[in-house]
Amino acid sequence: MTKEEQWAANQKFLDRAIVKDSEFVLATPLDKVHPDSYLQKEIEYLQSQGYKLSPDGTKLIK
């Protein structure tokens, strides 16, 4: 798969979870996320869909 195809598949997975109002548990603290990584891209995408960091900083929630 190309990088574009990988992101499209990943975004489809995220969209399915978003429809279910899922919470996303962070395995990596936000301050440890590498810039320009897929994880950073996922976080930015989820934030654009209305997700915010939970008060305890361990997950993204609506």
C-alpha positions in Angstrom: 0.0 0.0 0.0 1.1 3.5 -0.7 1.2 6.0 2.2 -2.0 7.6 0.9 -3.7 4.2 0.8 -2.5 3.4 4.3 -3.9 6.7 5.6 -7.2 6.2 3.8 -7.6 2.7 5.4 -6.6 4.2 8.8 -9.1 7.1 8.4 -11.8 4.6 7.5 -11.1 2.7 10.7 -11.2 6.0 12.7 -14.4 7.1 11.1 -16.1 3.8 12.0 -15.1 4.3 15.6 -16.1 8.0 15.6 -19.6 7.1 14.5 -19.8 4.9 17.7 -18.6 7.8 19.8 -15.6 5.7 20.8 -13.0 6.9 23.2 -9.4 6.6 22.1 -6.9 5.5 24.7 -3.4 7.0 24.2 -0.6 4.5 24.6 1.8 7.5 24.2 1.5 10.7 26.1 0.8 13.7 23.9 4.1 15.3 24.8 6.0 12.2 23.6 4.2 12.0 20.2 6.7 12.5 17.3 5.8 15.3 14.9 4.9 14.1 11.4 4.1 10.6 12.7 0.9 8.7 11.9 0.0 9.0 15.5 0.2 12.8 15.3 -1.9 12.7 12.1 -4.5 10.5 13.9 -4.7 12.8 16.8 -5.1 15.9 14.6 -7.8 14.1 12.6 -9.7 13.2 15.8 -9.4 16.7 17.1 -10.8 18.0 13.8 -13.8 15.7 14.5 -14.5 17.2 17.9 -12.3 15.0 20.1 -10.5 16.5 23.1 -8.0 15.3 25.6 -9.6 13.8 28.7 -9.0 15.6 32.0 -6.5 12.9 33.1 -4.7 13.1 29.8 -4.9 9.4 28.9 -7.5 9.4 26.1 -9.3 11.4 23.4 -13.0 11.8 24.1 -16.0 13.7 22.6 
